[in-house]
Amino acid sequence: MRQLPALWIALHITCVICGAQVAHLELVAPGRLPARWARWNAAVRRLYTQCRDPAQWWLIVESEHYTNGSGENITAEHAAQMRDAFAYPRRHTRVRNAALPGDAGFCPHCDVPYCPRHWTGPSGQERTCPLGHTP
């Protein structure tokens, strides 16, 4: 069986405890439209069209630590790095290599993601996972 190339990759990282979304990432292949295109209003579509380099990959990120709106152009190398980081089984070390701010909620010791509600500690200070690990 021949594998077809992906037109886009949409990934929802969820908290291992409650299932809340920790991060949403979408990789869009060159010349393709994002999965959420049909839900975007005319202003967002226009901004996307103006900013998009059709020869490059497009990355959309929504998380507590980083959001890039309707997305940004990235190189094929960076797209491959993101794909590799979030392939199964997902591991903190691979996610960290993708250089995503906040590591998509992954605890480096537990090797699983937690939502902001389950990372505890004073705001602006180092927080701990439910098992007491610090990032």
N, C-alpha and C positions, 0 to 999 in steps of 0.2 A: 504494500500500500504506500502510495506517495503522500508525503506530508505537504499540505498547502501552506504558503507563507501567510503569516498573520497580517490582517489589515490593521488591527489595533489590538492592544492588550489593556484590559481594564481590570484593576485589582482593588479589592476592598480588604484592608487589614482590619480585623476585628479583635476586640478584647477577649482574651482567653477565659475570663471570668463571666462577664455579662453579655458579650456579643455586640457591644456598642462599636460603631465604626471608629477606628483610631486614625486611619488614613485612607485616602482614595488616590490611586495613581492610574494614569492612563497614558499609554504610549501609542502614538498614531504614526503609522508608516508614511513615508513621503508620498505626497499626492492624494492622500486619503482625508476623510473628514472624521472628527471625533464622534464617539458613540452618542454623546449628548447633543449633537448638532441640532437635531429636530426640536429640542427643548429650549435652545438658546433664542433670545429675542434678537431683533434686527441689529441693535447696537453692538451686542457681543459678537454676532456673526461678522459685522463690518470690521470690528477690531481684529478679529481672528484673521480675516482675509488680508488686512493691511500688514499684519505682523508676520504671517506665515511664509516661510521660505519653502515652497513645495518640493525642493530637493532634499530637505532635511526632515528628521524625525521631529515630532511635536510631543512635549511632555506636559501633562496637567497633574498638579499635586494639590491636594487639600488635606491638611492635617493641623493639629494644634500648633505645631512649631513652624510650619511653613505652608503658605498658600500662594500659588502663582496665577491666580485669576483664571483666565481662559487658556493659559499655558504659555510655553516658550519653545523656541527652536533649540534642538540639541543635535549633536553629531551622532553618526551611526555608532561610533565607539561608546559614547555615553549611553545610548539606547541599549546596546548590548550589555553594558555594565548593569543597567537597571533591570533588564530581563534576567540576568544571571543572579542578581541579588535577591529577587523575589520568586525564584523557581522553588518548587518543592523538593525536599523539605526546606522550609525557610529557617535560616539560622542567623543569629545576631551578627556574626562576623561577616557574612555576605552582605547583609543589610548595611552594616557600617561601611563597607567598601564602596557602596553606592553614594556615600556622603550626603544622605538625606538628613536634613536637620531634625533632631529628636529621634533619629533611628527608628521612625515609624512606631514608637512606643515599645520597642523590644527591650527587655531586660537582658543585659549581657550575661548574667549568671543563670537565669531561668530559661533563656533562649526562647521566650514567648512574648507576644505583645500584650500590654495592658493599656486601658483607656486612661485619660487624665484623672478620672474619679478614683482609680485604684492605685495611682502613684500618690503617695501621701507625704506630707511635710509642708512647712511654711512656704507660701508663694515667694518666688524669687530666690529661694535657697535650694540646696540639693534635696531631692525627693527620694523616697524609697518605694520599692515595689511591695506587694502584699507580703512577701517573705522577708522583707527587711534589707534587701540588696540596694546599693546605690549604683546609678549608671556609670 
